[in-house]
Amino acid sequence: MNDVKKEPRKDAGADLTLEQIQEIVTRAPFHKWLGLKVIAVHDDGIELKATWREEWMVNVDRRYTHGGILATLVDLGADWAMVRKLGRGVPTIDMRVDYHAIALPGDLTIKGKIVRMGGQFSTAEASIYDAQGKLLASGRGTYFTAPPPPPKA
């Protein structure tokens, strides 16, 4: 019988600093454009801020934010909730969003949380809040979290 103990799996992003995670999250130009700022990172989630932009407005009379922006922020919050486990963003397989209230001008807070980490597929959820803490949108996604292929030689 082999008495060799297996080393516990080390989460790829466990040792990343808040600054390093900020760099990873805003590496994509779209994420920079959204004005994403990493506020806090936990083993099972993340908190982000998104800086409101005039270009997000869909109704110039009522000045509310397009639902596609809110859906994007739900997706990003859920995706990046897994950064402590994976050290990277991952592709979205499926996602649903529920809209609870219109988002008027002002920065938004995104809170993402892991629901279940799997070897190939994982589930996470996120909620979007305005500056007063009002829930604007929430959702859940399935993400492809299998390890990336090794680099080609």
Stockholm file with secondary structure:
# STOCKHOLM 1.0

chainA/1-153         MNDVKKEPRKDAGADLTLEQIQEIVTRAPFHKWLGLKVIAVHDDGIELKATWREEWMVNVDRRYTHGGILATLVDLGADWAMVRKLGRGVPTIDMRVDYHAIALPGDLTIKGKIVRMGGQFSTAEASIYDAQGKLLASGRGTYFTAPPPPPKA
#=GR chainA/1-153 SS CCCCCCCCCCCTTTTCCHHHHHHHHTTSHHHHHTTEEEEEEETTEEEEEECCCGGGEEETTTTEECHHHHHHHHHHHHHHTTHHHHSSCCCEEEEEEEECSCCCSSCEEEEEEEEECCSSEEEEEEEEECTTCCEEEEEEEEEECSCCCCCCC
#=GC SS_cons         CCCCCCCCCCCTTTTCCHHHHHHHHTTSHHHHHTTEEEEEEETTEEEEEECCCGGGEEETTTTEECHHHHHHHHHHHHHHTTHHHHSSCCCEEEEEEEECSCCCSSCEEEEEEEEECCSSEEEEEEEEECTTCCEEEEEEEEEECSCCCCCCC
//
